[in-house]
Amino acid sequence: MLKKIVAFTPLFGALTFPIIVPITISKFGVNYGILSALLISSLWFIAMLRTSEMPH
């Protein structure tokens, strides 16, 4: 189960970031777009660190 999460995490961030940020900018403005980019990238980075696997 954990291996699927590890494999899905980079894909999830790479797909959601370019979709959500432009939509947020067009609907709510640049300030909220920047805020959403900051939040998404921070959560993505934390998820990548939490699910990373070190080689043995």
C-alpha positions as CSV (number, residue, x, y, z in Angstrom):
1,M,0.0,0.0,0.0
2,L,2.8,2.4,0.9
3,K,4.5,1.8,-2.4
4,K,1.4,3.0,-4.3
5,I,1.4,6.2,-2.2
6,V,5.1,6.7,-2.9
7,A,4.5,6.3,-6.6
8,F,1.4,8.5,-6.7
9,T,2.7,11.5,-4.7
10,P,5.0,13.0,-7.4
11,L,2.3,12.4,-10.1
12,F,-0.4,14.0,-7.9
13,G,1.6,17.2,-7.3
14,A,2.7,17.5,-10.9
15,L,-0.9,17.3,-12.2
16,T,-2.7,19.4,-9.5
17,F,-0.3,22.3,-9.4
18,P,-0.6,23.5,-13.0
19,I,-4.4,22.9,-13.0
20,I,-5.4,24.5,-9.7
21,V,-3.1,27.6,-9.7
22,P,-4.3,29.1,-13.1
23,I,-7.9,28.4,-12.2
24,T,-7.5,30.1,-8.8
25,I,-5.8,33.1,-10.5
26,S,-8.6,33.5,-13.1
27,K,-11.4,33.1,-10.6
28,F,-10.0,35.0,-7.5
29,G,-7.0,37.0,-8.6
30,V,-3.3,36.9,-8.4
31,N,-3.0,37.2,-4.7
32,Y,-5.1,34.0,-4.1
33,G,-3.2,32.3,-6.9
34,I,0.1,32.9,-5.2
35,L,-1.4,31.8,-1.9
36,S,-2.7,28.6,-3.5
37,A,0.7,28.0,-5.2
38,L,2.5,28.4,-1.9
39,L,0.1,26.0,-0.1
40,I,0.1,23.4,-2.8
41,S,3.8,23.4,-3.2
42,S,4.4,23.2,0.6
43,L,1.9,20.3,1.1
44,W,3.4,18.6,-1.9
45,F,7.0,19.0,-0.6
46,I,5.9,17.7,2.9
47,A,4.1,14.7,1.3
48,M,7.2,13.9,-0.8
49,L,9.4,14.0,2.3
50,R,7.1,11.9,4.4
51,T,6.7,9.2,1.7
52,S,10.3,9.1,0.5
53,E,12.3,5.9,0.7
54,M,16.0,5.8,1.4
55,P,18.1,3.1,-0.4
56,H,19.4,0.4,1.8
